[in-house]
Amino acid sequence: MRKSTFSIKLFVLGCLAIGYFDSSAQDKSVKTNGITIAYESFGKKNKETIILIQGTGAPMTDWPVELCQKLVHNGYRVIRFDNRDSGKSTHLDSLGQPDWAKIGPFVTTCNPAQLPYTIRDMCTDVIGLMDALKINKAHIAGVSMGGAIAQLIAVDYPKRVYTLTSIAATSGNPSLPWGNESTLKALGTPPPSNNNIDSITNYLVFINKSLGSTDNDQTLRKEALQHIHRSWYPEGTARQAAAILITDRCDRRAELAKIKLPVMVIHGDDDPLVPLIAGEDVAKSIANSELRIIKGMGHHISMKFIDELGDDIVENAKRVHQ
């Protein structure tokens, strides 16, 4: 129990780091569920849509444009968006900060009563985005926390989903191991206490390297600057972290077993935060799912894996017509 509590604290500190700079650029947005969701669309509206869902604290720009373009070139429309409490979507300041003293004891009991909001609330945001954009069905792909959101959309809204691609995500099986201790310690490093862009950039580069990124420093700095100028918002990241902490320690294998859609489970064999065995457990829980292990990939969408990742998403999307 002490190790679990220690790991939770480190995870939360890390999540606070990944998430108050705002740019003045105007994004496309829709209103749904009483909030605003910012999004970007690639490709033609008459094509089947692939919706990309990011992880804890990550803005939509953490989905590389190159990946979006690859999917478009394969004949799809692509939507990437900011989850609630991240990027340019609504910042839910009125909900306050999570009460970790109250939440902690419930991490392993599947009780979301103390949460500002849940992962399933974030699922309804995605469905609301689809409704606003008049997208009846879509291919849903998510990474990390986004993978959990994608899984539960497939469970709760199967008629709205063509295919599911779950990337670097877990099944919620509480017996699965936590990430390696060195990564958890790195994530627990406090972020800079000032708003100096260079300091925050260096910090985000450090975090992404700790997550197993294979990108060079120039690429990582570019990604970090996109993140910072879009929205550096640790308060929102904390609320997202609370939601995923409960979800990822709450066994959803029985729910995953109900999924009858084409499913691709993608996981890196060098993921230091969500071990490969977690992805294998997701695949084992869903009948007829495909497991793709990407050699050398960590818990970060690095540029060298874009082609393979894109090919896997497209292959899964095509299965709906086979």
N, C-alpha and C positions, 0 to 999 in steps of 0.2 A: 504493500500500500504506500509505503514511503517513497519507493521508486516511482510509482504511478503519479503521486502528488508532485514530486520533483520534476517529472517529465512534463506534466501539465503546465507547471509554472514556466518552464523553459519554452514550451511551445507557445504559450500566450505572449511571453516577452518577445519572441521572434515575430509573431503575428503582428504585434503592435508596431514593429519596425517596418513591416511591409505594407504599406498602405499609404504641411497644410499648405501646399502651394496649389493655386488654381490658375489655369490659363484662361484667357478670355475667348478662346475659339468656341464657335457655336457648333454643337453637334445636333444631329437628328435625334429626336426624342419622341416618346409617347407617354401618355399618362395611363396608368393601370394600377389597380389595387391601392389607390390613394397616394401613389408616388409617381415620380418621373423616372423612366428608364432611358438612358442614352444609348444609342446604337449606331452602327455603320453597316451599310449594305454594299456588297460587291456583286457584280454580275447582273444578268437580266431577270426581271421579276417573274417572267413566265417559266423559269426553270425550277426544278425541285430545289428546295432550300436546305442548306446545312447550317444549323445554329451551333455556334461555338460558345461554351460556357467556361469562364475562367475560375481560378481557385481563390483561396483566402487572401484578401487584400489586394488582389491583382486587378488592374484595369484591363479593359478589352485590348489595349495596345500590346499586352503581353502575348497575344496571338500574333505571330509575325505576319506582316503583309504578304510576304512571300508564300506562306502557307495558304492564305486566303486566295491569292492569285492562282496558285496551283489547282485548287479546288474549282475555281471558276473556269480555268482552262480545260477542266475535265467535264464541263457542262452543267455546273451547279451555280445557284445563287448562294452567297454566303452572308450570314448575319453574325457579327460579333457585337457584344454589348457589355456595358458595365453593370455588374450586379448591384443591387441596393447597397448603399453605404460604401461604394467605391467609385472611383473615376468621377464622371459627370452625372451619374444618377443621384437620386435623392440621398442626402446625408441625414440620417435619422437621429439628430442630436437630442430631440425631445425624449428619446428612450433612455438616455443616460448611459452610463457605463455598466457593464455586467457586474453583478455582485458575485465575485468569485468564491467568497466564503459560503454563499448559499448554493452556488452551482456545483462546486467541487464534489460534494457528497453524492450528487446525482449523475455524475459522469458515467458510471457503470450501471445505472438503474433504468436508463431509457426514459427518464422523467424530465420533460422539457418545461415544466411549470415555471422555473425561475429565469427562463431565457427571454431576452428582448424580442426575439423572433426565432423561427425554426428554419431548417433546411426546406421543409415543405412549404413554408411561406415563400421562399425563394423560388421554388418550383412554380408556384402560382404566378410569380412575376414573369417567368418565361412564357407560360401559357397566355398571360395577358398581353405580352409583347406580340405573340403570334396572332392573337385576336385583333389587336390594333392594326397590324400589318396585313390582315386578311390572309394569313397563312393557315390553311386547314390542317396540313400535315407537314412534318419536317423530319429530316435526319438530325438527331440530337447527339452532339459530341461534347464531352466535358473532361477537364483535367483536374485531378486532385479533388478539392471540394466540389468543383464543377462536375467531376465524375459522379460524385454522390448525388448531386442535383439531377444530373442526366438519368441516373439509374432510377430515381424515384419518380421522375416524369414518366418513364417507360412503365413503371408499376401502376401509377395513379391515372395516367392519361394514355393508355395504349392506342386508342383510336386517333390520337394526334401525332403519333410517332411512326415514321417509316422504319428507321433503324436506330440502334443505340451504339455509340462508341464510347467506352469507358477507358480513360487514360490515367495511369498512375493513381488509381483509386483503390479503396478497400471495400470489403463486404460488411464491415461493422462487426465482424466476428471478434468478440472480446479476448479470445485466446491467442489472437495473432500478436506478434511482437511489435513493440514500438520501433521507431527509427533508431539508427545507431547513436550512441551517446555523444560522440564528437559533433555530429550534426545538430543534435538537440542543444548542446552547449553553445554552438555557434549561433543558433537561432535565438538563444537566450541572451546574447550580447545586447545591451541596451543601445537603442539608436542614438544618434547625435542629439544633444539637448538644445541645439540651436537650429535655425532655419538656413544654415549655410549650404548652398547647393552642392558645393564640392564635397563637403563632409557627408551629406546624405547620399550623394552619388557613390562615393567610395564605400559607404556602408552597404548599399544595395548590391554593388559588385561583389563584396565579400559574402553577402548572404547567398547570392546566386551561385557563387563558386562552392559554397558549403553545401548547396543542394545538388551539386554534381554537374554544374554547367560545364560544357566543353568549349564554349565560345571564348574568343580572345578578349582582352581587356577593352579594346576599342568597341567591339560589338556590345559588350556588357554595359559599358558606360553610355552608349547610345540608348539602349533599352532603359537604363536607370533614369536618364534625363527625360525620356518620354513619360515614364511613370511619374516623376516628380512634377513636371509641368502640367500633367493631366490632373493629378490630385494626390498629394501626400497627406493621407488622412488616417492616422493610426486609431482614432476613436472608432471609426466604422469597422476597421479591421478587427478590433477587439470583439465587437458584437458578432461579426461573422465567425470569428474563432470560437466563441461560446457555442454557436449553433452547430458547428462541425465537430466540436469536441464531444457533444452529446451523441450526435448521429454516428460518428465513427467508432464509438464504444457501445453502440446499440446494435445487436445482431439483426441484420436485415436479410439473411440468407433465405428465409422462408418466403419473403416478399420477392426476392430476386428470382426464385424458382418459378414464379408465376409468369415471368416474361416469356412471351412466345415470338417475339420479333427477332429479326436478324441482329445479332450482337457481336461486336468485335471488342475484345479486351486487350488493350495495349499497355505494356509495362516495360520499363527499362531494367536490365539486369544489374545496373549499378545504382539503383534508386536508394539513397541513404536515409530518406525520410519515411517513405511507405515501401517496405521491403517487397521484393518480387513475389514472395509467398502470398502477399495480400491480393495481388492481381490474379494469381493462380486460384485463389479461393473464390474470387468473383466469377471467374470462368467456370469453375467446378460447380458453382451454385446455379448456373443458367444452362439449361439443356441446349445443346447444339450451338453454343457460343464458340467463337474462334478466339484463341489466345495467340497473340503475337508478341514475342519477346524481342525488344530492340537492344542489340548488343552495345554496351557502352553508354546507354542513356541513363541519366539520373532523374532527379525530380525537377527538371527544367527543360523547356522546349528549346533546345539548342539548335543552331542553324544547320549543323551537319546532319540532323535527323529529319529535316523538313520533308525531303523527298520520300523517305520511307514512311513517315507518319502520314503524309498526304495520300500516298498510294494505298495504305491500309484503310483509311477513311473512305476513299473512293471505292475500293473493292467491296467494303461492307455495304455501302450505299447501293451498289449494283445488285446485291443479293436480293433486294426486295422484288426485283423483276425476274428472278430466276425460277 
